[in-house]
Structures are given as structure tokens and as C-alpha cells.
Amino acid sequence: MNRRRIFTFVFVAWLAFGLGGCAGVHKQAFNKDAQQDVKTIGLLEPAFAGEYFVHNLGHPGMGFGLIGGLIATADMQSKTNQFTVLMKERNFNVPDEFQSMLTAELQKDGYAVKVLKPQREKPAFLETYDALDKDVDAYLDLGIGAGYLCASGTADYIPTVRSGVRLVKRGSNEIIYQDVISYGYELRAAQAVSIVADQKYFFKDFVALSGNPDLAMDGLKQGVPLVARRIAQDLAR
């Protein structure tokens, strides 16, 4: 595997969870008929890396060995840092918005929802659920990531909101639902369920993206309820 493909693989693994920490999400459809006893869901506060990414998945530096890869990584981290500041200045809090919207969607579908605050050592799925609240029927563990991706230096930056999600049965720890839901940029290698973003939120380069932070934020905000709704639809009884 050449270095460019290695860097692409790393980004796929990172995006598969929504923010990092889960390199391969095995899809598991929810069987509503077999899970009629799941009535109360313990919704874990979403894992979040704390930044709003801006990545060029076809960065030219990736084609020039290790040094080029390091330059590409530094460039993308610099853009991510700048964009994160712009989003935080506008009080955009994607994990809070996502949690609130997902709670409402699940309740609309007839579930009782109890929000739980797990201790996460890293922004990833929990390794065990045994120490969590016992007064629920299943735990909904998930992460959320948001930002902008482009395929190359000449391609548009496209808004991206991505969540890796799993529903785990209390007691048995059986995974009864698992998927990756993605709005905006379609990264096919991650095998995510894709939701299309409006092209009015596409930006030709980072100058255009950072120069219009309000529109950029709106592009992400449009995706949050769509991802939340798709998860609720998957769990509908």
C-alpha cells in the first residue's frame, strides 16, 4: 500500500465513527419484531473530538512520501484549528444539538429516553456498558463529527456531519443495531448511509469557506437533524 493510500485509509477509519476511534463499523440492522421489549433507551452523550475538521482527502502532499504526508497533515490541522475557532465563536455545539434532536426524534417514535453521561477515555464507542444505568432496556452509544471535506485541491469543500452509532442490549451487551450515518460528503469506503447536502453550502476553497463562516455553519446545522432523524427511523418500531 503506497503512502497516499495509507493516509486515505486513516481518514476513512477516522470518519467511520464520526470523529475517530472506530476503524470498522459492522452494519447491524435493527429487528423491531425481535426487540419489542426495548422501550427505554439510555442515550449516551455523544463522543466528540472537540474540533470541526477541514480536510482535503486528495491533498497533494500525500503523494510525496512521509515528509509530504506530514506537511499535508499539518496544513489540514491548521485549517481545522482556524475553522474550529470560527464555529466556537458562533456558539455552534454539534454534540449538544445532536443529542437534543435525537432525544426528540426517539421520543416521537414512542421511546422513553434517559440521557447518560459515560466516562470516555477517548472519543470512541465504549468497551463495556456494565457500569451504566440499569433502568433502561438498551444503550445508544454514538459519536458525532462535523466539518468540511474535499476530494482534491480543485474540488469543492462539502459539509459533512457523520455519526457512528450502535444500540446495545442491557445485560447481554448484544449489539442490536449498528451503522454509520453521513450527511454531505460521500466517502464510499466508509460504507455509510448517505444523505445529500444542498450545493449552496459547497465552497470552492478554504478562503471561501473561512470567509463565510455563517453560511458554513448553516451547512452543518442542516445536517444535524437529518442524521438524527435517520437514526430514529432505523430504530422505529
LINSULJO-V601303 format. One record per pair of residues at least 24 apart in sequence whose C-alpha atoms are under 7 Angstrom apart, sorted by the first residue. I is the first residue (numbers start at 1). J is the second residue. D is the distance in Angstrom with one decimal. If there is no record, write none. Layout:
BEGIN
i->I j->J d->D
i->I j->J d->D
END
This chain:
BEGIN
i->3 j->62 d->6.7
i->3 j->65 d->6.1
i->4 j->62 d->4.8
i->4 j->63 d->5.5
i->8 j->57 d->6.5
i->12 j->189 d->6.6
i->12 j->190 d->5.8
i->16 j->164 d->6.4
i->16 j->180 d->6.5
i->16 j->190 d->5.4
i->17 j->143 d->6.4
i->17 j->163 d->6.0
i->17 j->164 d->4.2
i->17 j->180 d->6.8
i->18 j->143 d->5.7
i->18 j->144 d->4.9
i->18 j->145 d->4.5
i->18 j->162 d->4.5
i->18 j->163 d->4.4
i->18 j->164 d->5.4
i->19 j->48 d->6.3
i->19 j->49 d->5.9
i->19 j->143 d->6.6
i->19 j->144 d->6.1
i->19 j->145 d->4.7
i->20 j->123 d->6.4
i->20 j->124 d->6.4
i->21 j->123 d->6.1
i->21 j->124 d->4.6
i->22 j->124 d->6.2
i->25 j->179 d->6.5
i->26 j->178 d->6.8
i->27 j->178 d->5.2
i->27 j->179 d->5.0
i->28 j->176 d->6.6
i->28 j->177 d->4.8
i->28 j->178 d->4.7
i->28 j->179 d->6.6
i->29 j->177 d->5.3
i->29 j->178 d->6.7
i->30 j->176 d->5.8
i->30 j->177 d->4.8
i->30 j->234 d->6.7
i->30 j->235 d->6.2
i->32 j->237 d->5.3
i->38 j->137 d->5.2
i->38 j->138 d->6.5
i->39 j->111 d->5.4
i->39 j->112 d->6.3
i->39 j->137 d->6.4
i->40 j->111 d->5.7
i->40 j->112 d->4.6
i->40 j->113 d->5.7
i->40 j->136 d->5.1
i->40 j->137 d->5.3
i->40 j->138 d->7.0
i->41 j->111 d->6.8
i->41 j->112 d->6.2
i->41 j->113 d->5.0
i->41 j->114 d->6.2
i->41 j->136 d->5.7
i->41 j->137 d->6.0
i->41 j->138 d->5.2
i->41 j->139 d->5.8
i->41 j->140 d->6.6
i->42 j->113 d->6.0
i->42 j->114 d->4.8
i->42 j->115 d->5.8
i->42 j->116 d->6.2
i->42 j->136 d->5.7
i->42 j->138 d->6.1
i->42 j->139 d->4.6
i->42 j->140 d->6.0
i->43 j->113 d->6.5
i->43 j->114 d->5.9
i->43 j->115 d->4.7
i->43 j->116 d->5.8
i->43 j->139 d->6.0
i->43 j->140 d->4.9
i->43 j->141 d->6.7
i->44 j->115 d->5.9
i->44 j->116 d->4.7
i->44 j->117 d->5.9
i->44 j->118 d->6.5
i->44 j->139 d->7.0
i->44 j->140 d->6.0
i->44 j->141 d->5.4
i->45 j->99 d->6.8
i->45 j->115 d->6.7
i->45 j->116 d->6.1
i->45 j->117 d->5.5
i->46 j->95 d->5.9
i->46 j->99 d->6.9
i->46 j->142 d->5.3
i->46 j->143 d->4.7
i->46 j->144 d->6.2
i->47 j->123 d->4.9
i->47 j->124 d->6.3
i->47 j->142 d->6.4
i->47 j->143 d->4.3
i->47 j->144 d->6.2
i->48 j->95 d->6.7
i->48 j->123 d->5.7
i->48 j->143 d->6.0
i->48 j->144 d->5.6
i->48 j->145 d->6.4
i->49 j->123 d->5.9
i->51 j->84 d->5.4
i->52 j->80 d->6.1
i->52 j->83 d->6.5
i->52 j->84 d->4.9
i->52 j->146 d->5.5
i->52 j->147 d->4.7
i->53 j->80 d->4.7
i->53 j->146 d->6.6
i->53 j->147 d->4.5
i->53 j->148 d->6.1
i->54 j->79 d->5.9
i->54 j->80 d->4.8
i->54 j->147 d->5.8
i->54 j->148 d->4.8
i->54 j->149 d->5.8
i->55 j->148 d->6.5
i->55 j->149 d->5.0
i->55 j->150 d->6.5
i->56 j->149 d->5.8
i->56 j->150 d->4.9
i->56 j->151 d->5.9
i->56 j->152 d->5.9
i->57 j->150 d->6.2
i->57 j->151 d->5.1
i->57 j->152 d->6.3
i->58 j->151 d->5.1
i->58 j->152 d->4.3
i->58 j->153 d->7.0
i->59 j->152 d->5.9
i->59 j->153 d->6.5
i->83 j->210 d->6.6
i->86 j->213 d->6.5
i->87 j->217 d->6.8
i->95 j->144 d->6.4
i->98 j->224 d->5.9
i->98 j->225 d->7.0
i->98 j->228 d->6.6
i->101 j->225 d->6.1
i->101 j->228 d->6.3
i->102 j->228 d->4.9
i->102 j->229 d->6.9
i->105 j->229 d->6.2
i->105 j->232 d->5.9
i->106 j->232 d->5.5
i->109 j->236 d->6.1
i->137 j->169 d->6.4
i->137 j->170 d->5.6
i->138 j->167 d->6.4
i->138 j->168 d->5.4
i->138 j->169 d->4.3
i->138 j->170 d->4.9
i->139 j->167 d->5.5
i->139 j->168 d->5.1
i->139 j->169 d->6.5
i->139 j->170 d->6.7
i->140 j->166 d->5.8
i->140 j->167 d->4.5
i->140 j->168 d->6.4
i->141 j->165 d->5.8
i->141 j->166 d->5.4
i->141 j->167 d->6.3
i->142 j->166 d->6.3
i->146 j->220 d->6.8
i->149 j->185 d->6.5
i->155 j->204 d->6.7
i->156 j->202 d->5.9
i->156 j->203 d->5.2
i->156 j->204 d->4.5
i->156 j->205 d->6.4
i->157 j->202 d->5.6
i->157 j->203 d->5.0
i->157 j->204 d->6.2
i->157 j->205 d->6.4
i->158 j->184 d->6.2
i->158 j->185 d->5.6
i->158 j->201 d->6.9
i->158 j->202 d->5.0
i->158 j->203 d->6.8
i->159 j->184 d->5.3
i->159 j->185 d->6.4
i->159 j->201 d->6.8
i->159 j->202 d->6.9
i->159 j->219 d->5.9
i->159 j->220 d->5.9
i->160 j->184 d->4.6
i->160 j->185 d->5.4
i->160 j->220 d->6.7
i->161 j->220 d->6.5
i->161 j->223 d->6.0
i->161 j->224 d->6.6
i->181 j->227 d->6.2
i->182 j->227 d->6.7
i->183 j->223 d->5.7
i->183 j->227 d->6.7
END
